[in-house]
Amino acid sequence: MKELKNPDKKGSSTKRKIGKTTYELLVHFNENATEIMLRELRRKLDEKKMILIKKSLTSSNGKNSEVYSNFM
């Protein structure tokens, strides 16, 4: 795995060791963002849910694909 380094290290960071591996999480925020983080996370989760619903409805049989097209 390629190791990415951020020489500036702007933002807040935290380190955690799990087993023999040490993980470092660096968090930074866009000051020009137009939506708050909670709304963005909810929107992305909703998008993922819709993708999963679409896959499950279209992969089982032809009858379900009709339901999906009517649902949308």
MOPAC internal coordinates of N, CA, C and O (Angstrom, degrees):
PM7 1SCF
backbone

  N    0.0000 0     0.00 0     0.00 0    0    0    0
  C    1.4399 1     0.00 0     0.00 0    1    0    0
  C    1.5212 1   108.99 1     0.00 0    2    1    0
  O    1.2310 1   121.33 1   -40.87 1    3    2    1
  N    1.3239 1   115.05 1   139.13 1    3    2    1
  C    1.4597 1   120.14 1  -179.29 1    5    3    2
  C    1.5257 1   109.98 1   -80.65 1    6    5    3
  O    1.2310 1   120.58 1   -45.72 1    7    6    5
  N    1.2895 1   116.50 1   134.28 1    7    6    5
  C    1.4629 1   121.21 1  -179.99 1    9    7    6
  C    1.5208 1   109.17 1   -93.03 1   10    9    7
  O    1.2310 1   120.97 1   -54.66 1   11   10    9
  N    1.3222 1   115.75 1   125.34 1   11   10    9
  C    1.4611 1   121.22 1   178.83 1   13   11   10
  C    1.5204 1   108.51 1   -98.48 1   14   13   11
  O    1.2310 1   120.85 1   -45.08 1   15   14   13
  N    1.2994 1   115.98 1   134.92 1   15   14   13
  C    1.4681 1   120.21 1  -179.86 1   17   15   14
  C    1.5134 1   109.57 1  -120.96 1   18   17   15
  O    1.2310 1   121.09 1   -38.34 1   19   18   17
  N    1.2941 1   115.52 1   141.66 1   19   18   17
  C    1.4540 1   122.47 1   177.27 1   21   19   18
  C    1.5262 1   107.09 1  -117.56 1   22   21   19
  O    1.2310 1   119.93 1   -80.35 1   23   22   21
  N    1.3265 1   117.74 1    99.65 1   23   22   21
  C    1.4679 1   119.44 1  -175.86 1   25   23   22
  C    1.5273 1   113.16 1   -65.87 1   26   25   23
  O    1.2310 1   119.90 1   152.51 1   27   26   25
  N    1.3367 1   117.79 1   -27.49 1   27   26   25
  C    1.4667 1   120.76 1  -178.40 1   29   27   26
  C    1.5240 1   111.94 1   -74.52 1   30   29   27
  O    1.2310 1   120.41 1   141.85 1   31   30   29
  N    1.2960 1   116.82 1   -38.15 1   31   30   29
  C    1.4693 1   123.88 1  -177.68 1   33   31   30
  C    1.5202 1   111.58 1    48.71 1   34   33   31
  O    1.2310 1   120.47 1  -129.20 1   35   34   33
  N    1.3238 1   116.72 1    50.80 1   35   34   33
  C    1.4549 1   120.74 1   175.16 1   37   35   34
  C    1.5205 1   107.92 1   -83.94 1   38   37   35
  O    1.2310 1   120.43 1   -41.14 1   39   38   37
  N    1.2922 1   116.78 1   138.86 1   39   38   37
  C    1.4511 1   121.57 1  -177.61 1   41   39   38
  C    1.5131 1   109.81 1   109.42 1   42   41   39
  O    1.2310 1   120.85 1     0.74 1   43   42   41
  N    1.3092 1   115.98 1  -179.26 1   43   42   41
  C    1.4623 1   118.99 1   179.74 1   45   43   42
  C    1.5211 1   109.29 1   -98.14 1   46   45   43
  O    1.2310 1   120.90 1   -35.27 1   47   46   45
  N    1.3203 1   115.89 1   144.73 1   47   46   45
  C    1.4584 1   119.45 1  -178.12 1   49   47   46
  C    1.5166 1   110.26 1  -130.02 1   50   49   47
  O    1.2310 1   121.78 1   -22.50 1   51   50   49
  N    1.3165 1   114.20 1   157.50 1   51   50   49
  C    1.4514 1   121.30 1   176.04 1   53   51   50
  C    1.5216 1   108.51 1  -141.43 1   54   53   51
  O    1.2310 1   120.57 1   -32.76 1   55   54   53
  N    1.3157 1   116.51 1   147.24 1   55   54   53
  C    1.4610 1   121.50 1   179.16 1   57   55   54
  C    1.5175 1   108.76 1  -119.43 1   58   57   55
  O    1.2310 1   121.35 1   -35.78 1   59   58   57
  N    1.3449 1   115.02 1   144.22 1   59   58   57
  C    1.4576 1   120.06 1   176.33 1   61   59   58
  C    1.5124 1   109.25 1  -145.21 1   62   61   59
  O    1.2310 1   120.89 1   -46.37 1   63   62   61
  N    1.3106 1   115.89 1   133.63 1   63   62   61
  C    1.4562 1   120.48 1   179.49 1   65   63   62
  C    1.5243 1   108.28 1  -101.92 1   66   65   63
  O    1.2310 1   120.95 1   -56.09 1   67   66   65
  N    1.3292 1   115.79 1   123.91 1   67   66   65
  C    1.4549 1   122.46 1   176.44 1   69   67   66
  C    1.5177 1   106.57 1  -122.29 1   70   69   67
  O    1.2310 1   120.76 1   -68.28 1   71   70   69
  N    1.3009 1   116.16 1   111.72 1   71   70   69
  C    1.4588 1   120.26 1  -174.77 1   73   71   70
  C    1.5144 1   109.53 1    66.85 1   74   73   71
  O    1.2310 1   121.01 1    51.73 1   75   74   73
  N    1.3367 1   115.67 1  -128.27 1   75   74   73
  C    1.4682 1   120.58 1   179.66 1   77   75   74
  C    1.5250 1   112.28 1   -95.85 1   78   77   75
  O    1.2310 1   120.72 1  -177.31 1   79   78   77
  N    1.3324 1   116.23 1     2.69 1   79   78   77
  C    1.4634 1   120.55 1  -176.78 1   81   79   78
  C    1.5186 1   110.17 1  -107.39 1   82   81   79
  O    1.2310 1   120.76 1   -46.13 1   83   82   81
  N    1.3289 1   116.16 1   133.87 1   83   82   81
  C    1.4589 1   122.06 1   175.43 1   85   83   82
  C    1.5232 1   108.46 1  -105.17 1   86   85   83
  O    1.2310 1   120.85 1   -54.65 1   87   86   85
  N    1.3244 1   115.97 1   125.35 1   87   86   85
  C    1.4594 1   122.06 1   179.38 1   89   87   86
  C    1.5180 1   108.89 1  -105.60 1   90   89   87
  O    1.2310 1   120.58 1   -41.46 1   91   90   89
  N    1.3294 1   116.50 1   138.54 1   91   90   89
  C    1.4615 1   121.51 1   175.42 1   93   91   90
  C    1.5186 1   107.59 1  -122.05 1   94   93   91
  O    1.2310 1   120.75 1   -54.21 1   95   94   93
  N    1.3081 1   116.18 1   125.79 1   95   94   93
  C    1.4531 1   122.41 1   179.88 1   97   95   94
  C    1.5177 1   108.26 1  -110.30 1   98   97   95
  O    1.2310 1   120.85 1   -56.83 1   99   98   97
  N    1.3152 1   115.99 1   123.17 1   99   98   97
  C    1.4576 1   122.16 1   178.70 1  101   99   98
  C    1.5258 1   107.92 1  -111.79 1  102  101   99
  O    1.2310 1   120.47 1   -56.45 1  103  102  101
  N    1.3085 1   116.71 1   123.55 1  103  102  101
  C    1.4573 1   122.09 1  -177.13 1  105  103  102
  C    1.5197 1   109.30 1  -113.65 1  106  105  103
  O    1.2310 1   121.21 1   -50.17 1  107  106  105
  N    1.3178 1   115.29 1   129.83 1  107  106  105
  C    1.4635 1   120.02 1   174.69 1  109  107  106
  C    1.5150 1   108.03 1  -141.15 1  110  109  107
  O    1.2310 1   120.47 1   -26.39 1  111  110  109
  N    1.3119 1   116.72 1   153.61 1  111  110  109
  C    1.4501 1   122.20 1  -176.40 1  113  111  110
  C    1.5166 1   110.21 1  -122.31 1  114  113  111
  O    1.2310 1   121.56 1   -34.12 1  115  114  113
  N    1.3218 1   114.62 1   145.88 1  115  114  113
  C    1.4501 1   121.73 1   176.52 1  117  115  114
  C    1.5299 1   108.02 1   -80.01 1  118  117  115
  O    1.2310 1   120.32 1   -62.26 1  119  118  117
  N    1.2999 1   116.99 1   117.74 1  119  118  117
  C    1.4656 1   120.70 1  -179.01 1  121  119  118
  C    1.5228 1   112.09 1   -69.57 1  122  121  119
  O    1.2310 1   119.91 1   163.68 1  123  122  121
  N    1.3313 1   117.77 1   -16.32 1  123  122  121
  C    1.4604 1   121.77 1   179.81 1  125  123  122
  C    1.5238 1   112.07 1   -99.96 1  126  125  123
  O    1.2310 1   119.74 1  -164.65 1  127  126  125
  N    1.3213 1   118.10 1    15.35 1  127  126  125
  C    1.4639 1   121.71 1  -177.63 1  129  127  126
  C    1.5230 1   110.27 1   -63.94 1  130  129  127
  O    1.2310 1   121.14 1   -32.10 1  131  130  129
  N    1.3272 1   115.43 1   147.90 1  131  130  129
  C    1.4597 1   120.24 1  -178.76 1  133  131  130
  C    1.5242 1   112.70 1  -103.96 1  134  133  131
  O    1.2310 1   119.65 1   172.24 1  135  134  133
  N    1.3458 1   118.26 1    -7.76 1  135  134  133
  C    1.4559 1   119.63 1   176.41 1  137  135  134
  C    1.5247 1   109.72 1  -136.69 1  138  137  135
  O    1.2310 1   121.04 1   -27.18 1  139  138  137
  N    1.3098 1   115.62 1   152.82 1  139  138  137
  C    1.4577 1   118.60 1  -178.72 1  141  139  138
  C    1.5267 1   109.70 1   -76.37 1  142  141  139
  O    1.2310 1   121.07 1   -21.34 1  143  142  141
  N    1.3097 1   115.56 1   158.66 1  143  142  141
  C    1.4626 1   121.53 1  -174.32 1  145  143  142
  C    1.5258 1   112.28 1   -58.83 1  146  145  143
  O    1.2310 1   119.70 1   138.08 1  147  146  145
  N    1.3113 1   118.17 1   -41.92 1  147  146  145
  C    1.4555 1   121.51 1  -178.57 1  149  147  146
  C    1.5244 1   111.07 1   -60.25 1  150  149  147
  O    1.2310 1   120.26 1   135.60 1  151  150  149
  N    1.3267 1   117.11 1   -44.40 1  151  150  149
  C    1.4684 1   120.37 1   179.43 1  153  151  150
  C    1.5166 1   111.32 1   -65.68 1  154  153  151
  O    1.2310 1   120.53 1   140.37 1  155  154  153
  N    1.3310 1   116.60 1   -39.63 1  155  154  153
  C    1.4591 1   120.00 1   178.71 1  157  155  154
  C    1.5275 1   110.72 1   -63.53 1  158  157  155
  O    1.2310 1   120.17 1   136.36 1  159  158  157
  N    1.3215 1   117.27 1   -43.64 1  159  158  157
  C    1.4644 1   120.23 1   178.49 1  161  159  158
  C    1.5227 1   111.37 1   -63.65 1  162  161  159
  O    1.2310 1   120.38 1   137.33 1  163  162  161
  N    1.3252 1   116.88 1   -42.67 1  163  162  161
  C    1.4693 1   119.85 1   178.17 1  165  163  162
  C    1.5233 1   111.11 1   -62.80 1  166  165  163
  O    1.2310 1   120.38 1   137.82 1  167  166  165
  N    1.3352 1   116.89 1   -42.18 1  167  166  165
  C    1.4641 1   120.86 1   179.46 1  169  167  166
  C    1.5225 1   110.53 1   -61.61 1  170  169  167
  O    1.2310 1   120.44 1   134.97 1  171  170  169
  N    1.3358 1   116.77 1   -45.03 1  171  170  169
  C    1.4602 1   120.47 1  -179.74 1  173  171  170
  C    1.5254 1   111.28 1   -65.75 1  174  173  171
  O    1.2310 1   119.98 1   141.03 1  175  174  173
  N    1.3345 1   117.65 1   -38.97 1  175  174  173
  C    1.4615 1   120.28 1   176.48 1  177  175  174
  C    1.5240 1   111.00 1   -63.75 1  178  177  175
  O    1.2310 1   120.20 1   138.19 1  179  178  177
  N    1.3335 1   117.21 1   -41.81 1  179  178  177
  C    1.4608 1   120.52 1   177.88 1  181  179  178
  C    1.5222 1   111.22 1   -62.48 1  182  181  179
  O    1.2310 1   120.11 1   140.72 1  183  182  181
  N    1.3326 1   117.40 1   -39.28 1  183  182  181
  C    1.4658 1   120.66 1   177.42 1  185  183  182
  C    1.5227 1   110.50 1   -62.32 1  186  185  183
  O    1.2310 1   120.21 1   136.96 1  187  186  185
  N    1.3321 1   117.21 1   -43.04 1  187  186  185
  C    1.4674 1   121.47 1   178.98 1  189  187  186
  C    1.5231 1   110.63 1   -64.00 1  190  189  187
  O    1.2310 1   120.11 1   138.75 1  191  190  189
  N    1.3426 1   117.40 1   -41.25 1  191  190  189
  C    1.4609 1   120.87 1   179.01 1  193  191  190
  C    1.5208 1   110.57 1   -60.93 1  194  193  191
  O    1.2310 1   120.29 1   136.84 1  195  194  193
  N    1.3328 1   117.06 1   -43.16 1  195  194  193
  C    1.4615 1   120.21 1  -179.72 1  197  195  194
  C    1.5228 1   111.10 1   -64.56 1  198  197  195
  O    1.2310 1   120.03 1   142.07 1  199  198  197
  N    1.3189 1   117.54 1   -37.93 1  199  198  197
  C    1.4643 1   120.86 1   177.63 1  201  199  198
  C    1.5202 1   109.56 1   -63.57 1  202  201  199
  O    1.2310 1   120.10 1   136.09 1  203  202  201
  N    1.3343 1   117.41 1   -43.91 1  203  202  201
  C    1.4627 1   120.95 1   179.54 1  205  203  202
  C    1.5205 1   111.25 1   -65.17 1  206  205  203
  O    1.2310 1   119.97 1   139.29 1  207  206  205
  N    1.3234 1   117.67 1   -40.71 1  207  206  205
  C    1.4633 1   121.00 1   177.88 1  209  207  206
  C    1.5182 1   109.61 1   -62.58 1  210  209  207
  O    1.2310 1   120.32 1   134.73 1  211  210  209
  N    1.3200 1   117.00 1   -45.27 1  211  210  209
  C    1.4619 1   121.06 1  -179.78 1  213  211  210
  C    1.5205 1   110.60 1   -60.50 1  214  213  211
  O    1.2310 1   120.19 1   134.89 1  215  214  213
  N    1.3424 1   117.25 1   -45.11 1  215  214  213
  C    1.4613 1   120.88 1  -179.59 1  217  215  214
  C    1.5186 1   110.96 1   -63.08 1  218  217  215
  O    1.2310 1   120.14 1   136.45 1  219  218  217
  N    1.3283 1   117.33 1   -43.55 1  219  218  217
  C    1.4627 1   119.44 1  -177.56 1  221  219  218
  C    1.5190 1   111.39 1   -68.83 1  222  221  219
  O    1.2310 1   119.97 1   144.58 1  223  222  221
  N    1.3161 1   117.67 1   -35.42 1  223  222  221
  C    1.4595 1   119.92 1  -179.77 1  225  223  222
  C    1.5207 1   112.48 1   -74.80 1  226  225  223
  O    1.2310 1   119.74 1   145.44 1  227  226  225
  N    1.2996 1   118.10 1   -34.56 1  227  226  225
  C    1.4662 1   120.13 1  -177.11 1  229  227  226
  C    1.5194 1   112.95 1   -88.47 1  230  229  227
  O    1.2310 1   119.48 1   162.72 1  231  230  229
  N    1.3241 1   118.60 1   -17.28 1  231  230  229
  C    1.4612 1   119.11 1  -176.84 1  233  231  230
  C    1.5218 1   113.03 1   -91.53 1  234  233  231
  O    1.2310 1   118.93 1   160.01 1  235  234  233
  N    1.3527 1   119.65 1   -19.99 1  235  234  233
  C    1.4517 1   118.94 1  -175.39 1  237  235  234
  C    1.5228 1   113.25 1   -76.92 1  238  237  235
  O    1.2310 1   119.67 1   124.48 1  239  238  237
  N    1.3168 1   118.23 1   -55.52 1  239  238  237
  C    1.4681 1   120.84 1   175.69 1  241  239  238
  C    1.5239 1   110.16 1  -164.43 1  242  241  239
  O    1.2310 1   120.87 1    -3.98 1  243  242  241
  N    1.3190 1   115.95 1   176.02 1  243  242  241
  C    1.4565 1   121.35 1  -176.23 1  245  243  242
  C    1.5123 1   113.81 1   -65.95 1  246  245  243
  O    1.2310 1   119.81 1   148.01 1  247  246  245
  N    1.3406 1   117.97 1   -31.99 1  247  246  245
  C    1.4614 1   121.07 1  -178.91 1  249  247  246
  C    1.5235 1   111.12 1   -61.65 1  250  249  247
  O    1.2310 1   120.73 1   138.37 1  251  250  249
  N    1.3048 1   116.21 1   -41.63 1  251  250  249
  C    1.4658 1   119.70 1  -178.39 1  253  251  250
  C    1.5190 1   112.43 1   -67.82 1  254  253  251
  O    1.2310 1   119.89 1   149.58 1  255  254  253
  N    1.3150 1   117.82 1   -30.42 1  255  254  253
  C    1.4579 1   118.80 1   179.79 1  257  255  254
  C    1.5247 1   110.79 1   -66.06 1  258  257  255
  O    1.2310 1   119.94 1   149.68 1  259  258  257
  N    1.3550 1   117.72 1   -30.32 1  259  258  257
  C    1.4609 1   120.17 1   175.34 1  261  259  258
  C    1.5264 1   110.12 1   -66.69 1  262  261  259
  O    1.2310 1   120.56 1   139.27 1  263  262  261
  N    1.3263 1   116.54 1   -40.73 1  263  262  261
  C    1.4607 1   121.00 1   178.37 1  265  263  262
  C    1.5170 1   109.88 1   -60.89 1  266  265  263
  O    1.2310 1   120.42 1   136.89 1  267  266  265
  N    1.3259 1   116.80 1   -43.11 1  267  266  265
  C    1.4583 1   120.56 1  -179.62 1  269  267  266
  C    1.5210 1   110.80 1   -62.97 1  270  269  267
  O    1.2310 1   119.89 1   136.41 1  271  270  269
  N    1.3381 1   117.82 1   -43.59 1  271  270  269
  C    1.4626 1   119.34 1  -177.93 1  273  271  270
  C    1.5255 1   110.59 1   -65.72 1  274  273  271
  O    1.2310 1   119.93 1   146.78 1  275  274  273
  N    1.3368 1   117.73 1   -33.22 1  275  274  273
  C    1.4592 1   120.32 1   176.49 1  277  275  274
  C    1.5261 1   111.32 1   -74.15 1  278  277  275
  O    1.2310 1   120.67 1   148.30 1  279  278  277
  N    1.3219 1   116.32 1   -31.70 1  279  278  277
  C    1.4586 1   121.74 1   179.83 1  281  279  278
  C    1.5124 1   110.97 1   -65.17 1  282  281  279
  O    1.2310 1   119.59 1   138.84 1  283  282  281
  N    1.3066 1   118.39 1   -41.16 1  283  282  281
  C    1.4556 1   122.92 1  -177.49 1  285  283  282
  C    1.5014 1   107.88 1   -78.67 1  286  285  283
  O    1.2310 1   120.10 1   180.00 1  287  286  285

